[in-house]
Amino acid sequence: MKRSDFIKTGVAATALSTSGLSLLSSFSKPDQQKRITILHSNDVHSHIDPFPADHSKYPNLGGAARRMNYINKVKAQNPNTLIFDAGDAFQGTPYFNFYGGELEYKVMSKLGYHASTIGNHEFDNGIDNIAAQLEHADFDLISSNYDLKNTSLDGLVKKHQIYDVGQFKVGVFGVGIELEGLVSKDLYKEAKYLDPIEIAKDEVKYLKEEQKCDLVICLSHIGYKYNSDKIDDIKLAKATKDIDLIIGGHTHTFLEEPQVFKNSAGKDVMVNQVGWAGLQLGQIEFYFDDANNVQAVESSIAHI
């Protein structure tokens, strides 16, 4: 059976603190041993601490300590867990102003992140600062559509990465937003923006067809949706094929559930984004059959 036979467009996502996961399949008892858990965040913006108790909208919510507690619980339930971020870990609290990103990358490393992509605010202290802060990152920085060969990030940023998780191969690539007009040229220097759709097609072909990855995930910092011709996650999903999940960022979109779109081959691809500031953590469970095909999917959003 193919993946598209099981992922339905009526995706349901609920907080684990209430009614738990919602199964997106006709299979009532998928094999728990053939499961990969994906946890993801985006646009955390240096929010290491929870919001203050007197905050008008998010009192006492968020914070790296709570995120770590939740991550540890999930990993205890399923060691086959991967943790990703869709960019803009930097900028937003005095921690960035004082440490320049060092603390953010150290915290992400401590939390066990496997990879992040580059958001536009990673450039706020300049591209050379990103290179300097990578000394503190025990995770991969992945960007496929920024040509970095004439910059200090050359050789430090990966175009893609394959993670062996149990018996499965998970291929990951990343795309970022156009920097011109958004970031000062003196901050990104000789970094060049390449068309994310065309780059995604190349990356997916390599990961899926050549490397035979069982899952292909895109870490995207291009934005969920625009009412213009500007490339967004929805356009990316529809214009490509063989991407299983797009983890989005940049627009701070609080999706109540992953959205499902038809790709260029008429199959389903999920797009998710969990707001900003580390207030939420997305969780998606992929269950596989004996042939390593996706059999079922569950999704939820944890409110941190």
NORZINOR-V17885 format. One line per field, one symbol per residue. phi: phi as a letter, one per 30 degrees, with the letter a starting at -180 (. if undefined). A space follows every 50 residues. Layout:
BEGIN
phi->???
END
This chain:
BEGIN
phi->.ceddcdcdddcbbdddccidbdcadddbddddcbccccabahdhiddcd dddcddcbdicijdddddededdddddbddccbbbcjidcikbdedddci jededddddddidcabcccdddddcjdddeedddecccbdccbcccdcdc bddeicccdaaccdbicccccbbbbbdeddicbdeddchcdcdcedddde ddddedddddchddbbbcccbcjdabcadddbddddddcbbiddacccai chdcddadccbdddcicdbcbbabiaiidbbdbbcccccdcicdcabbba bccd
END
